[in-house]
Amino acid sequence: MPWTKEDYPPSLKNFMAPIRYKAIEIGNELLEKGYEEERAISIATAKAKEWGEDHHKQIRKKGQ
């Protein structure tokens, strides 16, 4: 089942919205390609963090 802005892996909850949304986008693409969910989460999280750093975005919510 694809992830949405309201229904996504718990590990993404402490990320700022733009990073979380990018991870959801990447994760859904990986799931479509047949990746296992745990692997998709791991890759999507790493790629979304990288994207955020490249775009000078705050990665995690304050205090996280």
HTML snippet that shows the backbone in 3Dmol.js (N, CA, C, O; Angstrom):
<script src="https://3Dmol.org/build/3Dmol-min.js"></script>
<div id="view" style="width:600px;height:400px;position:relative"></div>
<script>
const pdb = `
ATOM      1  N   MET A   1       0.854  -1.179   0.000  1.00  0.00           N
ATOM      2  CA  MET A   1       0.000   0.000   0.000  1.00  0.00           C
ATOM      3  C   MET A   1       0.899   1.241   0.000  1.00  0.00           C
ATOM      4  O   MET A   1       1.826   1.334   0.804  1.00  0.00           O
ATOM      5  N   PRO A   2       0.633   2.177  -0.882  1.00  0.00           N
ATOM      6  CA  PRO A   2       1.460   3.393  -0.942  1.00  0.00           C
ATOM      7  C   PRO A   2       1.292   4.245   0.316  1.00  0.00           C
ATOM      8  O   PRO A   2       0.248   4.236   0.969  1.00  0.00           O
ATOM      9  N   TRP A   3       2.338   4.965   0.621  1.00  0.00           N
ATOM     10  CA  TRP A   3       2.305   5.876   1.755  1.00  0.00           C
ATOM     11  C   TRP A   3       1.689   7.195   1.317  1.00  0.00           C
ATOM     12  O   TRP A   3       1.756   7.568   0.145  1.00  0.00           O
ATOM     13  N   THR A   4       1.095   7.888   2.262  1.00  0.00           N
ATOM     14  CA  THR A   4       0.493   9.196   1.997  1.00  0.00           C
ATOM     15  C   THR A   4       1.015  10.193   3.033  1.00  0.00           C
ATOM     16  O   THR A   4       1.761   9.825   3.941  1.00  0.00           O
ATOM     17  N   LYS A   5       0.619  11.443   2.888  1.00  0.00           N
ATOM     18  CA  LYS A   5       1.021  12.468   3.849  1.00  0.00           C
ATOM     19  C   LYS A   5       0.416  12.208   5.227  1.00  0.00           C
ATOM     20  O   LYS A   5       0.927  12.708   6.229  1.00  0.00           O
ATOM     21  N   GLU A   6      -0.660  11.435   5.287  1.00  0.00           N
ATOM     22  CA  GLU A   6      -1.311  11.123   6.552  1.00  0.00           C
ATOM     23  C   GLU A   6      -0.958   9.724   7.061  1.00  0.00           C
ATOM     24  O   GLU A   6      -1.082   9.455   8.256  1.00  0.00           O
ATOM     25  N   ASP A   7      -0.523   8.839   6.178  1.00  0.00           N
ATOM     26  CA  ASP A   7      -0.237   7.446   6.536  1.00  0.00           C
ATOM     27  C   ASP A   7       1.138   7.067   5.988  1.00  0.00           C
ATOM     28  O   ASP A   7       1.293   6.757   4.807  1.00  0.00           O
ATOM     29  N   TYR A   8       2.120   7.101   6.869  1.00  0.00           N
ATOM     30  CA  TYR A   8       3.511   6.856   6.473  1.00  0.00           C
ATOM     31  C   TYR A   8       4.201   6.092   7.596  1.00  0.00           C
ATOM     32  O   TYR A   8       3.655   5.995   8.695  1.00  0.00           O
ATOM     33  N   PRO A   9       5.381   5.552   7.344  1.00  0.00           N
ATOM     34  CA  PRO A   9       6.092   4.797   8.379  1.00  0.00           C
ATOM     35  C   PRO A   9       6.381   5.656   9.621  1.00  0.00           C
ATOM     36  O   PRO A   9       6.746   6.825   9.504  1.00  0.00           O
ATOM     37  N   PRO A  10       6.214   5.068  10.797  1.00  0.00           N
ATOM     38  CA  PRO A  10       6.455   5.819  12.039  1.00  0.00           C
ATOM     39  C   PRO A  10       7.854   6.435  12.123  1.00  0.00           C
ATOM     40  O   PRO A  10       8.036   7.457  12.785  1.00  0.00           O
ATOM     41  N   SER A  11       8.821   5.838  11.475  1.00  0.00           N
ATOM     42  CA  SER A  11      10.188   6.357  11.548  1.00  0.00           C
ATOM     43  C   SER A  11      10.333   7.735  10.904  1.00  0.00           C
ATOM     44  O   SER A  11      11.353   8.396  11.099  1.00  0.00           O
ATOM     45  N   LEU A  12       9.344   8.174  10.150  1.00  0.00           N
ATOM     46  CA  LEU A  12       9.403   9.482   9.488  1.00  0.00           C
ATOM     47  C   LEU A  12       8.735  10.598  10.290  1.00  0.00           C
ATOM     48  O   LEU A  12       8.753  11.755   9.869  1.00  0.00           O
ATOM     49  N   LYS A  13       8.149  10.263  11.436  1.00  0.00           N
ATOM     50  CA  LYS A  13       7.339  11.246  12.170  1.00  0.00           C
ATOM     51  C   LYS A  13       8.118  12.444  12.695  1.00  0.00           C
ATOM     52  O   LYS A  13       7.540  13.518  12.862  1.00  0.00           O
ATOM     53  N   ASN A  14       9.410  12.293  12.960  1.00  0.00           N
ATOM     54  CA  ASN A  14      10.190  13.400  13.533  1.00  0.00           C
ATOM     55  C   ASN A  14      10.873  14.270  12.488  1.00  0.00           C
ATOM     56  O   ASN A  14      11.632  15.177  12.830  1.00  0.00           O
ATOM     57  N   PHE A  15      10.611  14.002  11.237  1.00  0.00           N
ATOM     58  CA  PHE A  15      11.197  14.811  10.175  1.00  0.00           C
ATOM     59  C   PHE A  15      10.289  15.993   9.859  1.00  0.00           C
ATOM     60  O   PHE A  15       9.071  15.919  10.016  1.00  0.00           O
ATOM     61  N   MET A  16      10.897  17.071   9.415  1.00  0.00           N
ATOM     62  CA  MET A  16      10.125  18.221   8.961  1.00  0.00           C
ATOM     63  C   MET A  16       9.317  17.791   7.741  1.00  0.00           C
ATOM     64  O   MET A  16       9.718  16.885   7.011  1.00  0.00           O
ATOM     65  N   ALA A  17       8.183  18.442   7.525  1.00  0.00           N
ATOM     66  CA  ALA A  17       7.263  18.042   6.459  1.00  0.00           C
ATOM     67  C   ALA A  17       7.929  17.906   5.085  1.00  0.00           C
ATOM     68  O   ALA A  17       7.699  16.897   4.418  1.00  0.00           O
ATOM     69  N   PRO A  18       8.743  18.867   4.627  1.00  0.00           N
ATOM     70  CA  PRO A  18       9.324  18.708   3.285  1.00  0.00           C
ATOM     71  C   PRO A  18      10.203  17.459   3.161  1.00  0.00           C
ATOM     72  O   PRO A  18      10.219  16.813   2.114  1.00  0.00           O
ATOM     73  N   ILE A  19      10.920  17.127   4.212  1.00  0.00           N
ATOM     74  CA  ILE A  19      11.781  15.947   4.194  1.00  0.00           C
ATOM     75  C   ILE A  19      10.919  14.687   4.220  1.00  0.00           C
ATOM     76  O   ILE A  19      11.170  13.735   3.481  1.00  0.00           O
ATOM     77  N   ARG A  20       9.910  14.692   5.071  1.00  0.00           N
ATOM     78  CA  ARG A  20       8.997  13.548   5.165  1.00  0.00           C
ATOM     79  C   ARG A  20       8.288  13.321   3.829  1.00  0.00           C
ATOM     80  O   ARG A  20       8.171  12.184   3.373  1.00  0.00           O
ATOM     81  N   TYR A  21       7.814  14.402   3.201  1.00  0.00           N
ATOM     82  CA  TYR A  21       7.114  14.263   1.916  1.00  0.00           C
ATOM     83  C   TYR A  21       8.034  13.727   0.831  1.00  0.00           C
ATOM     84  O   TYR A  21       7.609  12.933  -0.008  1.00  0.00           O
ATOM     85  N   LYS A  22       9.296  14.155   0.842  1.00  0.00           N
ATOM     86  CA  LYS A  22      10.264  13.657  -0.132  1.00  0.00           C
ATOM     87  C   LYS A  22      10.520  12.172   0.117  1.00  0.00           C
ATOM     88  O   LYS A  22      10.610  11.392  -0.831  1.00  0.00           O
ATOM     89  N   ALA A  23      10.637  11.777   1.376  1.00  0.00           N
ATOM     90  CA  ALA A  23      10.835  10.364   1.712  1.00  0.00           C
ATOM     91  C   ALA A  23       9.640   9.526   1.278  1.00  0.00           C
ATOM     92  O   ALA A  23       9.807   8.406   0.796  1.00  0.00           O
ATOM     93  N   ILE A  24       8.444  10.060   1.445  1.00  0.00           N
ATOM     94  CA  ILE A  24       7.231   9.360   1.009  1.00  0.00           C
ATOM     95  C   ILE A  24       7.259   9.179  -0.502  1.00  0.00           C
ATOM     96  O   ILE A  24       6.970   8.092  -1.004  1.00  0.00           O
ATOM     97  N   GLU A  25       7.601  10.223  -1.219  1.00  0.00           N
ATOM     98  CA  GLU A  25       7.675  10.172  -2.686  1.00  0.00           C
ATOM     99  C   GLU A  25       8.690   9.117  -3.141  1.00  0.00           C
ATOM    100  O   GLU A  25       8.385   8.275  -3.985  1.00  0.00           O
ATOM    101  N   ILE A  26       9.880   9.171  -2.581  1.00  0.00           N
ATOM    102  CA  ILE A  26      10.937   8.225  -2.951  1.00  0.00           C
ATOM    103  C   ILE A  26      10.538   6.807  -2.548  1.00  0.00           C
ATOM    104  O   ILE A  26      10.697   5.863  -3.321  1.00  0.00           O
ATOM    105  N   GLY A  27      10.023   6.672  -1.343  1.00  0.00           N
ATOM    106  CA  GLY A  27       9.614   5.354  -0.851  1.00  0.00           C
ATOM    107  C   GLY A  27       8.557   4.707  -1.721  1.00  0.00           C
ATOM    108  O   GLY A  27       8.633   3.513  -2.010  1.00  0.00           O
ATOM    109  N   ASN A  28       7.577   5.483  -2.140  1.00  0.00           N
ATOM    110  CA  ASN A  28       6.531   4.939  -3.009  1.00  0.00           C
ATOM    111  C   ASN A  28       7.103   4.472  -4.347  1.00  0.00           C
ATOM    112  O   ASN A  28       6.674   3.452  -4.885  1.00  0.00           O
ATOM    113  N   GLU A  29       8.063   5.211  -4.878  1.00  0.00           N
ATOM    114  CA  GLU A  29       8.714   4.799  -6.131  1.00  0.00           C
ATOM    115  C   GLU A  29       9.447   3.475  -5.935  1.00  0.00           C
ATOM    116  O   GLU A  29       9.397   2.600  -6.800  1.00  0.00           O
ATOM    117  N   LEU A  30      10.125   3.330  -4.802  1.00  0.00           N
ATOM    118  CA  LEU A  30      10.863   2.102  -4.526  1.00  0.00           C
ATOM    119  C   LEU A  30       9.913   0.915  -4.336  1.00  0.00           C
ATOM    120  O   LEU A  30      10.176  -0.185  -4.823  1.00  0.00           O
ATOM    121  N   LEU A  31       8.813   1.151  -3.628  1.00  0.00           N
ATOM    122  CA  LEU A  31       7.832   0.084  -3.431  1.00  0.00           C
ATOM    123  C   LEU A  31       7.248  -0.373  -4.766  1.00  0.00           C
ATOM    124  O   LEU A  31       7.032  -1.565  -4.985  1.00  0.00           O
ATOM    125  N   GLU A  32       6.997   0.584  -5.650  1.00  0.00           N
ATOM    126  CA  GLU A  32       6.488   0.257  -6.990  1.00  0.00           C
ATOM    127  C   GLU A  32       7.460  -0.621  -7.759  1.00  0.00           C
ATOM    128  O   GLU A  32       7.059  -1.473  -8.551  1.00  0.00           O
ATOM    129  N   LYS A  33       8.750  -0.397  -7.512  1.00  0.00           N
ATOM    130  CA  LYS A  33       9.789  -1.166  -8.208  1.00  0.00           C
ATOM    131  C   LYS A  33      10.016  -2.534  -7.567  1.00  0.00           C
ATOM    132  O   LYS A  33      10.818  -3.329  -8.057  1.00  0.00           O
ATOM    133  N   GLY A  34       9.300  -2.807  -6.461  1.00  0.00           N
ATOM    134  CA  GLY A  34       9.385  -4.123  -5.846  1.00  0.00           C
ATOM    135  C   GLY A  34      10.288  -4.245  -4.638  1.00  0.00           C
ATOM    136  O   GLY A  34      10.536  -5.355  -4.166  1.00  0.00           O
ATOM    137  N   TYR A  35      10.788  -3.126  -4.125  1.00  0.00           N
ATOM    138  CA  TYR A  35      11.629  -3.178  -2.936  1.00  0.00           C
ATOM    139  C   TYR A  35      10.795  -3.607  -1.734  1.00  0.00           C
ATOM    140  O   TYR A  35       9.608  -3.293  -1.649  1.00  0.00           O
ATOM    141  N   GLU A  36      11.421  -4.322  -0.812  1.00  0.00           N
ATOM    142  CA  GLU A  36      10.781  -4.660   0.457  1.00  0.00           C
ATOM    143  C   GLU A  36      10.569  -3.361   1.235  1.00  0.00           C
ATOM    144  O   GLU A  36      11.343  -2.415   1.085  1.00  0.00           O
ATOM    145  N   GLU A  37       9.533  -3.312   2.060  1.00  0.00           N
ATOM    146  CA  GLU A  37       9.193  -2.069   2.754  1.00  0.00           C
ATOM    147  C   GLU A  37      10.332  -1.565   3.641  1.00  0.00           C
ATOM    148  O   GLU A  37      10.634  -0.371   3.622  1.00  0.00           O
ATOM    149  N   GLU A  38      10.966  -2.437   4.412  1.00  0.00           N
ATOM    150  CA  GLU A  38      12.039  -1.986   5.295  1.00  0.00           C
ATOM    151  C   GLU A  38      13.199  -1.382   4.506  1.00  0.00           C
ATOM    152  O   GLU A  38      13.771  -0.371   4.914  1.00  0.00           O
ATOM    153  N   ARG A  39      13.540  -1.994   3.393  1.00  0.00           N
ATOM    154  CA  ARG A  39      14.635  -1.478   2.548  1.00  0.00           C
ATOM    155  C   ARG A  39      14.217  -0.146   1.926  1.00  0.00           C
ATOM    156  O   ARG A  39      15.022   0.783   1.845  1.00  0.00           O
ATOM    157  N   ALA A  40      12.968  -0.052   1.491  1.00  0.00           N
ATOM    158  CA  ALA A  40      12.469   1.191   0.901  1.00  0.00           C
ATOM    159  C   ALA A  40      12.510   2.327   1.923  1.00  0.00           C
ATOM    160  O   ALA A  40      12.868   3.454   1.583  1.00  0.00           O
ATOM    161  N   ILE A  41      12.148   2.038   3.162  1.00  0.00           N
ATOM    162  CA  ILE A  41      12.185   3.059   4.217  1.00  0.00           C
ATOM    163  C   ILE A  41      13.613   3.547   4.421  1.00  0.00           C
ATOM    164  O   ILE A  41      13.862   4.750   4.497  1.00  0.00           O
ATOM    165  N   SER A  42      14.533   2.619   4.508  1.00  0.00           N
ATOM    166  CA  SER A  42      15.934   2.964   4.738  1.00  0.00           C
ATOM    167  C   SER A  42      16.498   3.831   3.614  1.00  0.00           C
ATOM    168  O   SER A  42      17.122   4.861   3.871  1.00  0.00           O
ATOM    169  N   ILE A  43      16.280   3.418   2.387  1.00  0.00           N
ATOM    170  CA  ILE A  43      16.791   4.167   1.238  1.00  0.00           C
ATOM    171  C   ILE A  43      16.105   5.526   1.132  1.00  0.00           C
ATOM    172  O   ILE A  43      16.766   6.546   0.939  1.00  0.00           O
ATOM    173  N   ALA A  44      14.782   5.537   1.259  1.00  0.00           N
ATOM    174  CA  ALA A  44      14.024   6.784   1.131  1.00  0.00           C
ATOM    175  C   ALA A  44      14.428   7.789   2.199  1.00  0.00           C
ATOM    176  O   ALA A  44      14.531   8.984   1.918  1.00  0.00           O
ATOM    177  N   THR A  45      14.655   7.320   3.416  1.00  0.00           N
ATOM    178  CA  THR A  45      15.076   8.207   4.491  1.00  0.00           C
ATOM    179  C   THR A  45      16.430   8.827   4.184  1.00  0.00           C
ATOM    180  O   THR A  45      16.609  10.037   4.326  1.00  0.00           O
ATOM    181  N   ALA A  46      17.374   8.012   3.770  1.00  0.00           N
ATOM    182  CA  ALA A  46      18.718   8.514   3.455  1.00  0.00           C
ATOM    183  C   ALA A  46      18.680   9.505   2.295  1.00  0.00           C
ATOM    184  O   ALA A  46      19.324  10.553   2.354  1.00  0.00           O
ATOM    185  N   LYS A  47      17.936   9.185   1.253  1.00  0.00           N
ATOM    186  CA  LYS A  47      17.864  10.062   0.083  1.00  0.00           C
ATOM    187  C   LYS A  47      17.143  11.366   0.416  1.00  0.00           C
ATOM    188  O   LYS A  47      17.531  12.430  -0.068  1.00  0.00           O
ATOM    189  N   ALA A  48      16.096  11.289   1.239  1.00  0.00           N
ATOM    190  CA  ALA A  48      15.362  12.502   1.617  1.00  0.00           C
ATOM    191  C   ALA A  48      16.239  13.423   2.469  1.00  0.00           C
ATOM    192  O   ALA A  48      16.194  14.642   2.304  1.00  0.00           O
ATOM    193  N   LYS A  49      17.037  12.850   3.381  1.00  0.00           N
ATOM    194  CA  LYS A  49      17.966  13.659   4.181  1.00  0.00           C
ATOM    195  C   LYS A  49      18.975  14.348   3.266  1.00  0.00           C
ATOM    196  O   LYS A  49      19.259  15.536   3.415  1.00  0.00           O
ATOM    197  N   GLU A  50      19.504  13.586   2.327  1.00  0.00           N
ATOM    198  CA  GLU A  50      20.468  14.135   1.369  1.00  0.00           C
ATOM    199  C   GLU A  50      19.839  15.278   0.571  1.00  0.00           C
ATOM    200  O   GLU A  50      20.459  16.324   0.379  1.00  0.00           O
ATOM    201  N   TRP A  51      18.616  15.072   0.115  1.00  0.00           N
ATOM    202  CA  TRP A  51      17.892  16.101  -0.633  1.00  0.00           C
ATOM    203  C   TRP A  51      17.725  17.349   0.234  1.00  0.00           C
ATOM    204  O   TRP A  51      17.938  18.467  -0.235  1.00  0.00           O
ATOM    205  N   GLY A  52      17.343  17.157   1.499  1.00  0.00           N
ATOM    206  CA  GLY A  52      17.151  18.284   2.408  1.00  0.00           C
ATOM    207  C   GLY A  52      18.423  19.070   2.635  1.00  0.00           C
ATOM    208  O   GLY A  52      18.407  20.301   2.650  1.00  0.00           O
ATOM    209  N   GLU A  53      19.528  18.359   2.812  1.00  0.00           N
ATOM    210  CA  GLU A  53      20.806  19.033   3.003  1.00  0.00           C
ATOM    211  C   GLU A  53      21.196  19.823   1.754  1.00  0.00           C
ATOM    212  O   GLU A  53      21.678  20.952   1.849  1.00  0.00           O
ATOM    213  N   ASP A  54      20.983  19.221   0.584  1.00  0.00           N
ATOM    214  CA  ASP A  54      21.299  19.898  -0.677  1.00  0.00           C
ATOM    215  C   ASP A  54      20.457  21.155  -0.881  1.00  0.00           C
ATOM    216  O   ASP A  54      20.892  22.097  -1.543  1.00  0.00           O
ATOM    217  N   HIS A  55      19.255  21.168  -0.312  1.00  0.00           N
ATOM    218  CA  HIS A  55      18.343  22.307  -0.469  1.00  0.00           C
ATOM    219  C   HIS A  55      18.289  23.182   0.788  1.00  0.00           C
ATOM    220  O   HIS A  55      17.406  24.028   0.929  1.00  0.00           O
ATOM    221  N   HIS A  56      19.242  22.968   1.694  1.00  0.00           N
ATOM    222  CA  HIS A  56      19.371  23.775   2.919  1.00  0.00           C
ATOM    223  C   HIS A  56      18.079  23.798   3.734  1.00  0.00           C
ATOM    224  O   HIS A  56      17.651  24.844   4.221  1.00  0.00           O
ATOM    225  N   LYS A  57      17.474  22.628   3.870  1.00  0.00           N
ATOM    226  CA  LYS A  57      16.241  22.488   4.648  1.00  0.00           C
ATOM    227  C   LYS A  57      16.575  21.961   6.040  1.00  0.00           C
ATOM    228  O   LYS A  57      17.551  21.234   6.226  1.00  0.00           O
ATOM    229  N   GLN A  58      15.750  22.340   7.012  1.00  0.00           N
ATOM    230  CA  GLN A  58      15.862  21.746   8.345  1.00  0.00           C
ATOM    231  C   GLN A  58      15.376  20.306   8.217  1.00  0.00           C
ATOM    232  O   GLN A  58      14.316  20.061   7.640  1.00  0.00           O
ATOM    233  N   ILE A  59      16.134  19.359   8.743  1.00  0.00           N
ATOM    234  CA  ILE A  59      15.840  17.941   8.556  1.00  0.00           C
ATOM    235  C   ILE A  59      14.836  17.426   9.584  1.00  0.00           C
ATOM    236  O   ILE A  59      13.815  16.838   9.228  1.00  0.00           O
ATOM    237  N   ARG A  60      15.133  17.650  10.845  1.00  0.00           N
ATOM    238  CA  ARG A  60      14.279  17.112  11.918  1.00  0.00           C
ATOM    239  C   ARG A  60      13.581  18.248  12.667  1.00  0.00           C
ATOM    240  O   ARG A  60      14.023  19.397  12.665  1.00  0.00           O
ATOM    241  N   LYS A  61      12.482  17.877  13.300  1.00  0.00           N
ATOM    242  CA  LYS A  61      11.779  18.840  14.142  1.00  0.00           C
ATOM    243  C   LYS A  61      12.689  19.233  15.302  1.00  0.00           C
ATOM    244  O   LYS A  61      13.533  18.443  15.724  1.00  0.00           O
ATOM    245  N   LYS A  62      12.525  20.420  15.807  1.00  0.00           N
ATOM    246  CA  LYS A  62      13.351  20.903  16.923  1.00  0.00           C
ATOM    247  C   LYS A  62      13.261  19.934  18.101  1.00  0.00           C
ATOM    248  O   LYS A  62      12.188  19.425  18.425  1.00  0.00           O
ATOM    249  N   GLY A  63      14.397  19.694  18.728  1.00  0.00           N
ATOM    250  CA  GLY A  63      14.432  18.811  19.894  1.00  0.00           C
ATOM    251  C   GLY A  63      14.480  17.339  19.542  1.00  0.00           C
ATOM    252  O   GLY A  63      14.386  16.492  20.430  1.00  0.00           O
ATOM    253  N   GLN A  64      14.622  17.022  18.285  1.00  0.00           N
ATOM    254  CA  GLN A  64      14.635  15.607  17.870  1.00  0.00           C
ATOM    255  C   GLN A  64      16.014  15.191  17.476  1.00  0.00           C
ATOM    256  O   GLN A  64      16.228  14.039  17.098  1.00  0.00           O
TER     257      GLN A  64
END
`;
const viewer = $3Dmol.createViewer("view");
viewer.addModel(pdb, "pdb");
viewer.setStyle({}, {cartoon: {color: "spectrum"}});
viewer.zoomTo();
viewer.render();
</script>
